[in-house]
């Protein structure tokens, strides 16, 4: 089948959406259409193969994407073709054409990649996507896109991917005890009214109870002219009160576990919260 015919028959809309969502690298580039030739012996997906299937590998092709492409090609008797120009994939992408139905291609690819697969195929419309590790037990390294061309024809795209950067954990404010649960003052809305008095002081009001005034960095709180010793020190990030869950008992509140975190009950009112662990 000529590539022009292949492209015209492809369910391109769904594959475009999938590739746009998964691509992590440079803008799309289209490889020139070439006469497809069968792929040769595949190397294991953990190794970097040399150029295969009659088309020289692009200098931009990543080792991981190239290795995965060789494994996939072997599994589905794929032929390398020029990637359709409309696909939003990177210069590292390898496009393969298989004379097999998509329903047969999906389990064949997943089985060939084995433990390198992250999860199962995700399907959106006619397109499917599969995430692949860079190596055994390693991070995300590539993905495979699949879309049926006809009843017994499938187009696959193998492209490099980058693992999402881990969210930076906020620095623990001075004075917190690691491993102990804390709450922001605003987490208590509905059961405790927290008012900033400036200078690191906060007033905490619970209906039916005498207000408690706490100071960031001090265990000793003040209630109606008397002192109350808190089990842990309240702190602040310069704006918010960061209050130890253990200190809620000084406000007459009770704490219980729930499926999503904690339930804080103060008098007749309660609220579900997720505590902060530094």
The 8 nearest C-alpha neighbors of each residue, nearest first, counted from 0:
[[1, 2, 5, 4, 3, 35, 96, 34],
 [0, 2, 4, 3, 5, 34, 6, 32],
 [1, 3, 5, 4, 6, 0, 32, 80],
 [4, 2, 6, 5, 1, 7, 0, 32],
 [5, 3, 7, 2, 1, 6, 8, 0],
 [4, 6, 2, 8, 3, 7, 9, 1],
 [7, 5, 9, 3, 4, 8, 2, 83],
 [6, 8, 4, 5, 9, 3, 11, 10],
 [7, 9, 5, 6, 148, 4, 10, 149],
 [10, 8, 148, 11, 6, 7, 5, 147],
 [11, 9, 12, 13, 148, 8, 146, 147],
 [10, 12, 9, 14, 13, 15, 6, 86],
 [11, 13, 15, 14, 10, 16, 9, 17],
 [14, 12, 16, 15, 126, 11, 124, 125],
 [13, 15, 17, 11, 126, 16, 12, 18],
 [14, 16, 12, 18, 13, 86, 17, 11],
 [17, 15, 13, 19, 14, 18, 20, 12],
 [18, 16, 14, 20, 19, 15, 21, 13],
 [17, 19, 21, 15, 20, 87, 16, 22],
 [20, 18, 16, 87, 17, 22, 21, 15],
 [19, 21, 17, 18, 22, 16, 23, 15],
 [20, 22, 18, 19, 23, 17, 160, 142],
 [23, 21, 19, 18, 24, 88, 20, 160],
 [22, 24, 160, 161, 21, 25, 159, 89],
 [25, 23, 22, 89, 26, 160, 159, 161],
 [24, 26, 89, 27, 90, 23, 88, 22],
 [27, 25, 89, 28, 88, 24, 87, 90],
 [28, 26, 88, 89, 87, 90, 25, 29],
 [27, 29, 90, 89, 26, 30, 88, 84],
 [30, 28, 84, 82, 83, 31, 27, 81],
 [29, 31, 81, 82, 32, 28, 84, 83],
 [30, 32, 81, 33, 29, 82, 80, 83],
 [33, 31, 81, 80, 30, 2, 34, 82],
 [34, 32, 35, 80, 31, 81, 54, 2],
 [33, 35, 36, 32, 80, 1, 79, 53],
 [34, 36, 78, 79, 80, 33, 37, 53],
 [37, 35, 52, 78, 53, 38, 34, 79],
 [36, 38, 78, 52, 39, 77, 35, 76],
 [37, 39, 52, 78, 51, 72, 36, 77],
 [40, 38, 52, 41, 37, 51, 73, 69],
 [39, 41, 42, 38, 73, 69, 51, 70],
 [40, 42, 69, 70, 73, 39, 43, 72],
 [41, 43, 48, 44, 70, 40, 46, 69],
 [44, 42, 45, 46, 70, 41, 66, 67],
 [43, 45, 66, 67, 46, 70, 42, 112],
 [46, 44, 134, 43, 66, 47, 133, 135],
 [47, 45, 44, 43, 66, 48, 42, 62],
 [46, 48, 62, 66, 65, 63, 49, 45],
 [49, 47, 66, 42, 46, 50, 65, 69],
 [48, 50, 51, 47, 56, 65, 55, 66],
 [51, 49, 56, 55, 48, 54, 52, 53],
 [52, 50, 53, 38, 49, 54, 39, 55],
 [53, 51, 38, 36, 37, 54, 39, 79],
 [52, 54, 51, 36, 55, 35, 38, 50],
 [53, 55, 52, 56, 51, 50, 79, 33],
 [56, 54, 50, 57, 53, 51, 52, 49],
 [57, 55, 50, 54, 58, 60, 51, 49],
 [58, 56, 59, 60, 55, 91, 90, 50],
 [57, 59, 60, 56, 61, 91, 55, 90],
 [58, 60, 57, 91, 90, 61, 56, 92],
 [61, 59, 91, 57, 58, 65, 56, 62],
 [62, 60, 64, 63, 91, 65, 59, 159],
 [61, 63, 47, 65, 64, 66, 60, 48],
 [62, 64, 66, 61, 65, 133, 67, 140],
 [65, 63, 159, 67, 61, 158, 66, 62],
 [64, 66, 68, 62, 63, 67, 61, 69],
 [67, 65, 44, 47, 63, 69, 68, 64],
 [66, 68, 44, 70, 64, 69, 65, 71],
 [69, 67, 65, 71, 66, 70, 157, 72],
 [68, 70, 72, 41, 66, 67, 71, 73],
 [71, 69, 67, 73, 68, 41, 72, 44],
 [72, 70, 74, 68, 73, 69, 108, 67],
 [73, 71, 77, 69, 76, 75, 74, 70],
 [72, 74, 70, 76, 71, 75, 41, 69],
 [73, 75, 71, 72, 76, 107, 108, 111],
 [74, 76, 77, 72, 73, 97, 104, 71],
 [77, 75, 73, 72, 74, 97, 78, 37],
 [78, 76, 72, 97, 75, 96, 95, 37],
 [77, 79, 37, 96, 95, 35, 36, 38],
 [78, 80, 95, 35, 94, 96, 52, 77],
 [81, 79, 94, 95, 35, 82, 32, 33],
 [80, 82, 32, 30, 31, 83, 33, 94],
 [81, 83, 94, 29, 30, 80, 84, 93],
 [84, 82, 85, 86, 29, 81, 6, 30],
 [83, 85, 29, 86, 82, 28, 30, 27],
 [86, 84, 83, 87, 15, 29, 11, 27],
 [85, 87, 15, 84, 88, 83, 27, 18],
 [88, 86, 27, 19, 18, 15, 85, 26],
 [89, 87, 27, 86, 22, 18, 92, 26],
 [88, 90, 27, 91, 25, 92, 26, 24],
 [89, 91, 28, 92, 59, 27, 60, 88],
 [92, 90, 60, 89, 59, 158, 61, 159],
 [91, 93, 158, 157, 90, 89, 88, 94],
 [92, 94, 157, 156, 158, 68, 95, 91],
 [95, 93, 156, 82, 80, 155, 79, 81],
 [94, 96, 79, 155, 78, 77, 80, 154],
 [97, 95, 154, 78, 77, 153, 155, 79],
 [96, 98, 77, 153, 99, 152, 75, 76],
 [99, 97, 152, 151, 153, 96, 100, 77],
 [98, 100, 151, 152, 97, 153, 104, 101],
 [99, 101, 151, 102, 103, 152, 150, 153],
 [100, 102, 104, 103, 147, 153, 105, 99],
 [101, 103, 100, 104, 105, 106, 99, 147],
 [104, 102, 101, 100, 105, 106, 107, 99],
 [103, 105, 101, 107, 102, 106, 108, 75],
 [104, 106, 108, 107, 103, 102, 101, 109],
 [107, 105, 109, 108, 104, 110, 103, 102],
 [108, 106, 104, 110, 105, 109, 74, 111],
 [109, 107, 111, 105, 110, 106, 71, 74],
 [108, 110, 106, 112, 111, 107, 113, 105],
 [109, 111, 113, 107, 108, 112, 106, 74],
 [110, 112, 108, 113, 109, 107, 74, 70],
 [113, 111, 109, 110, 115, 116, 108, 114],
 [114, 112, 110, 115, 111, 116, 109, 108],
 [113, 115, 116, 112, 135, 117, 136, 132],
 [114, 116, 132, 113, 131, 112, 135, 134],
 [117, 115, 131, 114, 130, 118, 113, 112],
 [116, 118, 130, 131, 115, 132, 119, 129],
 [119, 117, 116, 120, 130, 129, 121, 131],
 [120, 118, 129, 121, 117, 116, 109, 130],
 [119, 121, 129, 128, 127, 122, 118, 105],
 [122, 120, 128, 127, 119, 129, 123, 126],
 [121, 123, 127, 126, 124, 120, 128, 125],
 [124, 122, 126, 125, 127, 121, 13, 17],
 [123, 125, 126, 13, 122, 127, 14, 12],
 [124, 126, 146, 123, 13, 127, 147, 122],
 [125, 127, 146, 14, 123, 13, 145, 124],
 [128, 126, 122, 145, 121, 144, 120, 123],
 [127, 129, 144, 121, 120, 143, 145, 122],
 [128, 130, 120, 143, 142, 119, 121, 131],
 [131, 129, 142, 117, 116, 141, 143, 128],
 [132, 130, 116, 141, 142, 115, 117, 139],
 [131, 133, 139, 140, 115, 134, 138, 137],
 [132, 134, 140, 137, 139, 138, 63, 131],
 [135, 133, 137, 45, 132, 136, 115, 138],
 [134, 136, 137, 115, 114, 132, 133, 45],
 [135, 137, 134, 138, 132, 115, 114, 133],
 [138, 136, 134, 135, 133, 132, 139, 140],
 [139, 137, 132, 133, 140, 162, 136, 134],
 [140, 138, 132, 162, 133, 131, 141, 161],
 [139, 141, 133, 132, 160, 159, 161, 131],
 [142, 140, 159, 160, 131, 158, 64, 139],
 [141, 143, 130, 131, 129, 158, 157, 159],
 [142, 144, 157, 129, 128, 156, 130, 145],
 [145, 143, 128, 156, 155, 127, 157, 129],
 [144, 146, 155, 127, 126, 154, 128, 156],
 [145, 147, 126, 154, 153, 125, 14, 148],
 [148, 146, 153, 149, 101, 152, 154, 9],
 [149, 147, 9, 153, 152, 8, 154, 146],
 [148, 150, 152, 151, 147, 153, 8, 9],
 [149, 151, 100, 152, 148, 147, 101, 99],
 [152, 150, 100, 99, 149, 98, 153, 101],
 [153, 151, 98, 149, 99, 148, 100, 97],
 [154, 152, 147, 148, 97, 101, 146, 96],
 [153, 155, 96, 146, 95, 145, 147, 148],
 [156, 154, 145, 95, 144, 94, 96, 153],
 [155, 157, 94, 144, 143, 93, 95, 158],
 [158, 156, 143, 93, 92, 142, 68, 64],
 [157, 159, 92, 64, 141, 142, 91, 156],
 [160, 158, 141, 64, 140, 91, 142, 61],
 [161, 159, 141, 140, 23, 142, 22, 158],
 [160, 162, 140, 23, 139, 163, 159, 141],
 [161, 163, 139, 164, 138, 160, 140, 165],
 [164, 162, 165, 161, 139, 166, 23, 160],
 [163, 165, 166, 162, 161, 167, 138, 139],
 [164, 166, 167, 163, 162, 168, 161, 138],
 [167, 165, 168, 164, 163, 169, 162, 170],
 [166, 168, 165, 169, 164, 170, 163, 171],
 [167, 169, 166, 170, 277, 165, 171, 276],
 [170, 168, 167, 171, 277, 172, 166, 276],
 [169, 171, 172, 168, 277, 167, 173, 236],
 [170, 172, 277, 169, 173, 175, 177, 174],
 [173, 171, 236, 175, 170, 174, 235, 234],
 [174, 172, 175, 171, 234, 216, 235, 236],
 [173, 175, 172, 234, 216, 176, 232, 233],
 [176, 174, 173, 172, 177, 171, 234, 232],
 [177, 175, 179, 178, 174, 277, 231, 232],
 [178, 176, 277, 179, 175, 276, 171, 180],
 [177, 179, 276, 277, 176, 180, 175, 275],
 [178, 180, 177, 176, 276, 181, 277, 243],
 [181, 179, 276, 275, 274, 244, 243, 178],
 [182, 180, 243, 275, 244, 242, 274, 241],
 [183, 181, 242, 274, 241, 275, 186, 184],
 [184, 182, 241, 186, 185, 240, 242, 239],
 [183, 185, 240, 186, 187, 193, 241, 182],
 [184, 186, 187, 188, 183, 193, 239, 182],
 [187, 185, 183, 184, 188, 182, 272, 273],
 [186, 188, 185, 191, 184, 190, 189, 270],
 [189, 187, 185, 186, 190, 191, 192, 184],
 [188, 190, 191, 187, 270, 268, 192, 269],
 [189, 191, 188, 265, 268, 187, 269, 205],
 [192, 190, 205, 187, 204, 188, 189, 193],
 [191, 193, 204, 203, 188, 194, 205, 190],
 [192, 194, 203, 202, 184, 191, 204, 201],
 [195, 193, 202, 201, 196, 192, 203, 204],
 [196, 194, 201, 197, 200, 202, 193, 199],
 [197, 195, 200, 201, 194, 198, 202, 199],
 [198, 196, 199, 200, 195, 201, 194, 238],
 [197, 199, 200, 196, 214, 195, 215, 201],
 [198, 200, 215, 197, 214, 201, 235, 196],
 [201, 199, 214, 196, 198, 197, 213, 195],
 [202, 200, 195, 196, 213, 194, 212, 214],
 [201, 203, 212, 194, 211, 193, 213, 195],
 [204, 202, 193, 211, 210, 192, 212, 191],
 [203, 205, 210, 192, 191, 202, 193, 206],
 [206, 204, 191, 208, 207, 190, 192, 203],
 [205, 207, 208, 204, 266, 191, 190, 265],
 [206, 208, 205, 209, 266, 204, 210, 265],
 [209, 207, 205, 206, 210, 204, 250, 251],
 [208, 210, 211, 222, 207, 204, 223, 205],
 [211, 209, 204, 203, 222, 208, 202, 212],
 [210, 212, 222, 203, 202, 221, 213, 209],
 [213, 211, 202, 221, 220, 201, 203, 222],
 [212, 214, 220, 201, 200, 202, 211, 221],
 [213, 215, 200, 217, 199, 216, 201, 220],
 [216, 214, 234, 233, 199, 217, 235, 200],
 [215, 217, 234, 232, 233, 214, 174, 218],
 [218, 216, 219, 232, 214, 215, 233, 220],
 [219, 217, 232, 229, 228, 231, 220, 216],
 [218, 220, 228, 217, 227, 229, 226, 221],
 [219, 221, 213, 227, 212, 226, 228, 218],
 [222, 220, 226, 212, 225, 211, 227, 224],
 [221, 223, 211, 225, 224, 226, 210, 212],
 [224, 222, 225, 221, 209, 210, 211, 226],
 [223, 225, 222, 221, 226, 227, 220, 211],
 [224, 226, 222, 223, 221, 227, 220, 211],
 [227, 225, 221, 220, 222, 219, 228, 224],
 [226, 228, 220, 219, 221, 229, 225, 222],
 [229, 227, 219, 218, 220, 226, 230, 249],
 [228, 230, 218, 231, 246, 219, 227, 232],
 [229, 231, 246, 245, 228, 232, 218, 243],
 [232, 230, 229, 218, 243, 233, 246, 245],
 [231, 233, 218, 217, 216, 234, 229, 174],
 [234, 232, 242, 215, 241, 216, 243, 231],
 [235, 233, 215, 241, 216, 240, 174, 232],
 [234, 236, 240, 237, 241, 239, 215, 238],
 [235, 237, 238, 239, 172, 234, 240, 241],
 [238, 236, 235, 239, 199, 240, 234, 172],
 [237, 239, 236, 235, 240, 199, 195, 197],
 [240, 238, 235, 236, 241, 237, 183, 184],
 [239, 241, 235, 184, 183, 242, 234, 238],
 [242, 240, 183, 234, 235, 182, 233, 239],
 [241, 243, 233, 182, 181, 240, 183, 244],
 [244, 242, 181, 245, 246, 233, 180, 231],
 [245, 243, 181, 246, 247, 180, 242, 182],
 [246, 244, 243, 247, 230, 248, 231, 180],
 [245, 247, 244, 243, 248, 249, 229, 230],
 [248, 246, 250, 249, 252, 245, 244, 251],
 [247, 249, 251, 252, 250, 246, 253, 245],
 [248, 250, 247, 251, 246, 229, 252, 227],
 [251, 249, 248, 247, 252, 205, 211, 208],
 [250, 252, 248, 249, 265, 253, 247, 208],
 [253, 251, 265, 248, 250, 264, 247, 263],
 [254, 252, 264, 263, 248, 265, 255, 251],
 [253, 255, 263, 262, 264, 261, 252, 256],
 [256, 254, 262, 261, 257, 253, 263, 264],
 [255, 257, 261, 260, 262, 258, 254, 259],
 [256, 258, 261, 260, 259, 262, 255, 271],
 [257, 259, 260, 256, 261, 262, 271, 273],
 [260, 258, 257, 273, 261, 272, 271, 256],
 [259, 261, 273, 257, 258, 272, 256, 274],
 [262, 260, 256, 257, 272, 255, 271, 273],
 [261, 263, 271, 255, 270, 254, 256, 272],
 [262, 264, 254, 270, 269, 253, 271, 261],
 [265, 263, 269, 253, 252, 268, 266, 262],
 [266, 264, 252, 268, 190, 269, 267, 251],
 [265, 267, 268, 264, 252, 206, 251, 207],
 [266, 268, 265, 269, 264, 190, 206, 207],
 [269, 267, 265, 266, 264, 190, 270, 189],
 [270, 268, 264, 263, 265, 190, 262, 267],
 [269, 271, 263, 262, 272, 264, 190, 189],
 [272, 270, 262, 261, 263, 269, 260, 273],
 [273, 271, 261, 260, 274, 262, 270, 186],
 [272, 274, 260, 261, 259, 275, 271, 182],
 [275, 273, 182, 180, 181, 272, 276, 260],
 [276, 274, 181, 180, 182, 277, 273, 179],
 [275, 277, 180, 178, 179, 274, 181, 177],
 [276, 177, 171, 178, 275, 179, 176, 175]]
